[in-house]
Amino acid sequence: MTLADVAKLAGVSVSTASKALNGKPEVADATRSRVRHAAAELAFHPNPLARGLISGRTRTIGLLTDELGGRFSMPVLLGVENALGNEEMSVVLCDARGDSIRRQHYIRTLVARQVDGFIILGESNDLRPSLTRDIPVPVVYVYGESGDPGDLSILADDEGGARLAAEHLISLQRRHVGHITGPVLYRAARDRAAALRRVLHDSGLDLAGGEPLHGEWSRRWGRHAAHMLVTADPDVDAIFCGNDQIADGVCEALTNLGRRIPDDVAVVGYDNWETLAADCRPPLTTIDLNLEQLGAVAVEHLSAALDGHRTTGVIRHPGRLVVRESTGPSPHRSGRGLGGRLGPDHAGGPPITRAQDAREHGEPERERRHHTERHHEAGRVGDRPDDERGDEA
């Protein structure tokens, strides 16, 4: 079937049929509906190349990443792909693997293929050099801030996530909150530590141990730092961790020290790496970065830029609190804490309980979304090799 067949069945010219199927505003709604019904009846699908010649667009987006196999990249990529599918667009994915020469080659290749726009996916929230001057089409940076304030960067809200964790612990009447996190050179580690301190200060509390404990993003560091923190402040009754791997190591160390979780010490992680957090002993309360939504938001803003509505600056996308057993209220504690019941989180709803999380992310879905994470994990949770390193959160 051809466009001429659709036009004939709808009783319009070929030009009008083309405009109707391409969403041109000069076509009346009734005519557009008639043309679309005719196209559906004839099972007609527009040729994307011909459509591109008419509209000036290829309906293809170039997505450039430096870490295709990373557990932070994959959820973002899934969100991008789902959102582009809803827009009837496609994506060309290129993995530069951190190589600047390879990156420039892919940029030139994608520009030559006339992609409509670029999404540049980073591997952390840290600043990165802008690539926009080499790209003649709209660009959105995701999970990595461009060094040019004239670009648009969409980041996970690290300060907001830390606030959620701190407010949750304070609502459980925890008064001696410690912080074990990754290297201080990472912006995420610095931002979360600063936000935690502000929330504690506003509640009249000091950080247990006096200072955040910075080290590797690993279980090994979590185990070691937990011993350090308990020695420095035996009264510690809560620990906020920079990622779920650190938190898993903290839980192991606390158990070995005879501290009950959550009765004696509540533990909160970060990332909601579900294959780890749900298998932690006990299952881990944590902050979900909403990475799939981060990808979808990037597509939304790129689509707006393609339509002439360009945004600049930084957008920080909210995370959510996922409550599991590692912060369950202790039997000997009473009351509702300094802040009462924890209010709606940044995502516009109440904290997510473990039961709600299981309903929202059934096992088949969880298996599909995180197959890459399991593939890259150095052993099962129960193995806990001493040299296992975590990823920056």
C-alpha positions as CSV (number, residue, x, y, z in Angstrom):
1,M,0.0,0.0,0.0
2,T,1.1,3.5,-0.8
3,L,0.3,7.0,0.4
4,A,-1.7,7.5,-2.7
5,D,-4.0,4.6,-1.7
6,V,-4.5,6.1,1.7
7,A,-5.3,9.5,0.1
8,K,-7.8,7.9,-2.3
9,L,-9.6,6.0,0.5
10,A,-9.8,9.1,2.7
11,G,-10.9,11.3,-0.2
12,V,-8.1,13.8,0.0
13,S,-5.0,14.8,-2.0
14,V,-1.7,13.0,-1.5
15,S,-0.2,16.2,0.0
16,T,-3.0,16.5,2.5
17,A,-2.7,12.8,3.5
18,S,1.1,13.3,4.1
19,K,0.5,16.4,6.2
20,A,-2.2,14.6,8.3
21,L,0.1,11.6,9.0
22,N,3.0,13.8,9.9
23,G,1.0,15.9,12.3
24,K,1.1,19.2,10.5
25,P,-1.1,21.8,12.1
26,E,-2.8,23.1,8.9
27,V,-4.9,19.9,8.6
28,A,-8.3,20.0,10.2
29,D,-8.9,17.5,13.0
30,A,-11.7,15.7,11.1
31,T,-9.6,15.3,8.0
32,R,-6.6,14.1,10.1
33,S,-8.8,11.5,11.8
34,R,-10.2,10.3,8.4
35,V,-6.7,9.9,7.0
36,R,-5.5,8.0,10.0
37,H,-8.5,5.7,9.9
38,A,-7.8,5.0,6.2
39,A,-4.1,4.3,6.9
40,A,-5.1,1.9,9.7
41,E,-7.6,0.1,7.5
42,L,-5.0,-0.3,4.8
43,A,-2.3,-1.2,7.3
44,F,-0.2,1.6,5.8
45,H,3.1,2.5,7.6
46,P,5.0,5.6,6.4
47,N,8.5,5.0,5.1
48,P,10.8,6.6,7.7
49,L,13.3,7.8,5.1
50,A,10.5,9.5,3.1
51,R,9.1,10.9,6.2
52,G,12.4,12.3,7.1
53,L,12.7,14.0,3.7
54,I,9.4,15.7,4.3
55,S,9.8,16.7,7.9
56,G,13.5,17.4,7.9
57,R,14.0,14.9,10.7
58,T,15.2,11.3,10.8
59,R,13.3,10.6,14.1
60,T,16.6,9.1,15.4
61,I,18.5,10.0,18.5
62,G,22.2,9.4,19.1
63,L,23.0,8.2,22.6
64,L,26.6,8.4,23.6
65,T,27.9,6.7,26.8
66,D,31.2,5.9,28.4
67,E,30.0,2.9,30.4
68,L,27.5,0.8,28.6
69,G,27.8,-2.2,31.0
70,G,27.5,-0.1,34.2
71,R,24.6,-0.7,36.5
72,F,23.8,3.0,36.5
73,S,23.8,3.2,32.7
74,M,21.4,0.4,32.0
75,P,18.4,1.7,33.8
76,V,18.9,5.1,32.2
77,L,19.2,3.5,28.8
78,L,16.0,1.6,29.4
79,G,14.1,4.7,30.3
80,V,15.4,6.5,27.2
81,E,14.4,3.6,25.0
82,N,10.9,3.3,26.4
83,A,10.3,7.0,26.1
84,L,11.6,7.1,22.5
85,G,9.3,4.2,21.6
86,N,6.4,6.2,22.9
87,E,7.5,9.0,20.6
88,E,7.9,6.6,17.7
89,M,11.6,7.4,17.6
90,S,14.6,5.2,17.6
91,V,18.0,5.4,19.2
92,V,21.6,4.7,17.9
93,L,23.7,3.7,20.9
94,C,27.5,4.2,20.9
95,D,29.9,3.2,23.8
96,A,33.0,5.3,23.8
97,R,34.4,3.3,26.8
98,G,36.0,6.5,28.2
99,D,38.2,6.9,25.1
100,S,38.2,10.6,23.8
101,I,39.3,9.6,20.3
102,R,36.5,6.9,20.1
103,R,34.0,9.5,21.4
104,Q,34.9,12.1,18.7
105,H,34.6,9.4,16.1
106,Y,31.1,8.4,17.2
107,I,30.0,12.1,17.3
108,R,31.1,12.6,13.7
109,T,29.5,9.3,12.7
110,L,26.2,10.2,14.3
111,V,26.2,13.7,12.9
112,A,26.8,12.2,9.4
113,R,23.8,9.9,9.9
114,Q,21.8,13.1,10.6
115,V,20.4,12.1,14.0
116,D,18.0,14.7,15.3
117,G,19.7,15.1,18.7
118,F,22.1,13.7,21.2
119,I,21.8,12.3,24.7
120,I,25.2,12.2,26.5
121,L,25.2,9.7,29.4
122,G,27.8,10.1,32.1
123,E,29.0,7.7,34.7
124,S,28.7,10.0,37.7
125,N,27.1,13.3,38.7
126,D,30.6,15.0,38.5
127,L,31.3,17.8,36.0
128,R,32.5,16.8,32.5
129,P,33.7,18.8,29.6
130,S,31.0,20.0,27.2
131,L,30.8,18.4,23.8
132,T,28.1,20.7,22.5
133,R,30.4,22.8,20.3
134,D,31.1,19.7,18.2
135,I,27.4,18.8,17.7
136,P,25.1,20.9,15.5
137,V,21.9,19.5,16.9
138,P,20.3,19.7,20.4
139,V,22.1,17.9,23.2
140,V,21.0,16.8,26.7
141,Y,23.5,15.6,29.3
142,V,22.3,12.9,31.7
143,Y,23.9,11.6,35.0
144,G,26.9,13.8,34.4
145,E,26.9,17.6,34.4
146,S,28.3,19.6,31.5
147,G,30.9,22.2,32.3
148,D,29.0,24.7,30.2
149,P,26.1,26.3,32.0
150,G,24.5,27.0,28.6
151,D,23.9,23.2,28.2
152,L,21.1,21.2,29.8
153,S,22.2,18.6,32.4
154,I,19.8,16.3,34.1
155,L,21.2,14.8,37.3
156,A,20.1,12.6,40.2
157,D,19.3,14.8,43.3
158,D,22.0,13.6,45.7
159,E,21.2,16.3,48.3
160,G,17.5,15.5,48.2
161,G,18.2,11.8,48.5
162,A,20.4,12.3,51.6
163,R,17.7,14.5,53.1
164,L,15.1,11.7,52.7
165,A,17.5,9.2,54.4
166,A,18.2,11.6,57.3
167,E,14.6,12.6,57.9
168,H,13.6,9.0,57.9
169,L,16.2,8.1,60.6
170,I,15.3,11.1,62.7
171,S,11.6,10.2,62.5
172,L,12.6,6.9,64.1
173,Q,14.1,8.8,67.0
174,R,17.7,8.0,66.0
175,R,19.9,10.6,67.7
176,H,23.5,9.3,66.9
177,V,23.6,9.1,63.1
178,G,26.9,8.3,61.5
179,H,27.9,8.5,57.8
180,I,30.1,6.0,55.9
181,T,30.5,6.8,52.2
182,G,32.8,6.8,49.1
183,P,35.9,8.9,48.2
184,V,35.7,12.6,49.0
185,L,36.8,13.4,45.4
186,Y,33.3,12.3,44.2
187,R,30.8,15.1,44.1
188,A,28.0,12.7,45.1
189,A,29.8,11.8,48.3
190,R,30.4,15.4,49.2
191,D,26.8,16.6,48.4
192,R,25.2,13.8,50.4
193,A,27.4,14.3,53.4
194,A,26.7,18.0,53.4
195,A,22.9,17.5,53.2
196,L,23.0,15.0,56.0
197,R,24.8,17.4,58.2
198,R,22.3,20.2,57.5
199,V,19.3,18.0,58.4
200,L,21.0,16.8,61.6
201,H,22.0,20.4,62.5
202,D,18.4,21.6,61.9
203,S,17.2,18.9,64.3
204,G,19.8,19.9,67.0
205,L,22.0,16.8,66.4
206,D,25.6,16.2,65.6
207,L,27.1,13.7,63.3
208,A,28.1,10.5,65.2
209,G,31.9,10.2,65.1
210,G,32.3,13.9,64.3
211,E,33.1,13.5,60.6
212,P,31.9,11.4,57.6
213,L,34.1,8.3,56.9
214,H,35.2,8.4,53.3
215,G,36.7,5.4,51.6
216,E,36.0,2.9,48.7
217,W,32.6,2.3,47.3
218,S,32.8,-1.3,48.6
219,R,31.6,-3.9,51.1
220,R,35.2,-4.2,52.5
221,W,35.2,-0.4,53.3
222,G,31.8,-0.7,54.9
223,R,33.0,-3.5,57.2
224,H,36.1,-1.7,58.2
225,A,34.5,1.7,58.6
226,A,31.7,0.3,60.8
227,H,34.3,-1.0,63.3
228,M,35.9,2.5,63.2
229,L,32.6,4.3,63.8
230,V,31.5,2.0,66.7
231,T,34.9,2.4,68.3
232,A,34.7,6.2,68.0
233,D,31.1,6.5,69.1
234,P,29.7,3.5,70.9
235,D,26.3,5.2,71.1
236,V,25.8,5.3,67.4
237,D,22.2,4.1,66.7
238,A,22.0,4.8,62.9
239,I,24.3,4.7,59.9
240,F,23.6,6.3,56.5
241,C,25.8,4.7,53.8
242,G,26.9,6.1,50.5
243,N,25.8,3.1,48.5
244,D,24.2,-0.3,49.0
245,Q,27.5,-2.2,48.9
246,I,28.9,-0.1,51.7
247,A,25.7,-0.7,53.7
248,D,25.9,-4.4,53.1
249,G,29.4,-4.5,54.6
250,V,28.2,-2.3,57.5
251,C,25.4,-4.7,58.3
252,E,27.8,-7.6,58.3
253,A,30.2,-5.9,60.6
254,L,27.5,-4.7,63.0
255,T,26.1,-8.3,63.3
256,N,29.6,-9.6,64.0
257,L,29.9,-6.9,66.7
258,G,26.7,-8.1,68.4
259,R,24.7,-5.0,67.3
260,R,21.1,-5.8,66.3
261,I,19.8,-4.3,63.1
262,P,17.6,-2.2,63.4
263,D,17.0,-2.5,67.2
264,D,20.4,-1.2,68.1
265,V,21.5,0.4,64.9
266,A,19.4,1.3,61.9
267,V,21.1,1.3,58.5
268,V,20.2,3.1,55.2
269,G,21.9,2.5,51.9
270,Y,21.8,4.4,48.6
271,D,21.0,3.3,45.0
272,N,18.4,0.6,45.6
273,W,20.4,-2.0,43.7
274,E,17.6,-4.4,44.2
275,T,19.5,-7.6,43.7
276,L,21.7,-6.5,46.6
277,A,19.4,-4.5,48.8
278,A,16.6,-7.2,48.9
279,D,19.2,-9.9,49.7
280,C,21.0,-8.0,52.4
281,R,20.7,-9.3,56.0
282,P,18.3,-7.7,56.9
283,P,16.8,-6.3,53.7
284,L,18.1,-2.8,53.2
285,T,16.2,0.5,53.4
286,T,17.7,2.6,50.7
287,I,17.3,5.6,48.3
288,D,16.2,4.8,44.8
289,L,17.7,7.1,42.2
290,N,14.8,6.7,39.8
291,L,17.2,6.2,36.9
292,E,14.7,5.0,34.4
293,Q,12.7,8.2,35.0
294,L,15.9,10.1,34.6
295,G,16.2,8.7,31.1
296,A,12.6,9.5,30.3
297,V,13.0,13.1,31.4
298,A,16.0,13.5,29.2
299,V,13.9,12.4,26.2
300,E,11.1,14.8,27.2
301,H,13.5,17.8,27.2
302,L,15.3,16.7,24.0
303,S,11.9,16.5,22.3
304,A,11.0,19.9,23.5
305,A,14.4,21.3,22.2
306,L,13.7,19.7,18.8
307,D,10.4,21.6,18.8
308,G,12.2,24.9,19.6
309,H,11.7,24.9,23.4
310,R,15.3,24.6,24.6
311,T,16.1,24.5,28.3
312,T,19.5,25.3,29.9
313,G,21.1,24.8,33.3
314,V,20.8,21.9,35.7
315,I,17.7,19.8,36.5
316,R,18.0,17.6,39.6
317,H,15.6,14.6,39.4
318,P,14.2,13.4,42.8
319,G,14.8,10.0,44.2
320,R,12.6,8.1,46.6
321,L,12.9,6.3,49.9
322,V,12.4,2.5,49.8
323,V,11.8,1.2,53.3
324,R,12.8,-2.3,54.2
325,E,13.7,-4.1,57.5
326,S,17.1,-2.4,58.2
327,T,15.3,0.6,59.6
328,G,12.2,-1.1,61.1
329,P,11.2,0.6,64.4
330,S,12.9,-1.0,67.4
331,P,10.5,-2.8,69.8
332,H,11.8,-0.8,72.8
333,R,11.3,2.6,71.1
334,S,8.1,4.6,71.3
335,G,6.7,7.7,69.8
336,R,7.0,9.0,66.3
337,G,10.3,10.8,66.4
338,L,11.3,14.4,66.0
339,G,9.6,14.9,62.7
340,G,6.5,12.7,63.3
341,R,5.5,10.6,60.3
342,L,7.8,11.0,57.4
343,G,6.0,13.2,54.8
344,P,5.9,12.8,51.1
345,D,9.2,12.3,49.4
346,H,10.6,14.4,46.5
347,A,8.8,12.1,44.0
348,G,5.5,13.4,45.2
349,G,4.3,10.4,47.4
350,P,5.0,8.7,50.7
351,P,8.0,6.5,51.3
352,I,7.8,3.1,49.5
353,T,7.6,0.1,51.8
354,R,9.1,-3.2,51.0
355,A,5.7,-4.7,50.3
356,Q,4.8,-1.9,48.0
357,D,8.1,-2.2,46.3
358,A,7.5,-5.9,45.7
359,R,4.1,-5.2,44.2
360,E,5.5,-2.5,42.0
361,H,8.5,-4.4,40.9
362,G,7.6,-8.0,40.6
363,E,10.3,-10.6,40.4
364,P,10.2,-11.1,36.6
365,E,10.5,-7.3,36.1
366,R,13.3,-7.1,38.6
367,E,15.1,-9.9,36.9
368,R,14.8,-8.2,33.5
369,R,15.9,-4.8,34.7
370,H,18.9,-5.9,36.6
371,H,20.4,-8.8,34.6
372,T,23.4,-6.6,33.8
373,E,24.0,-5.8,37.4
374,R,24.2,-9.5,38.4
375,H,26.5,-10.2,35.5
376,H,29.0,-7.6,36.7
377,E,28.7,-8.3,40.4
378,A,31.8,-10.0,41.7
379,G,30.2,-13.0,43.3
380,R,26.9,-13.5,45.1
381,V,26.0,-11.5,48.1
382,G,26.8,-14.4,50.4
383,D,30.3,-14.7,49.0
384,R,31.5,-11.3,50.1
385,P,35.1,-11.5,48.6
386,D,37.4,-9.1,50.5
387,D,38.6,-7.4,47.3
388,E,35.2,-6.7,45.9
389,R,34.8,-3.1,45.0
390,G,31.6,-1.1,44.5
391,D,30.5,1.4,42.0
392,E,30.2,5.1,42.6
393,A,26.6,5.9,43.5
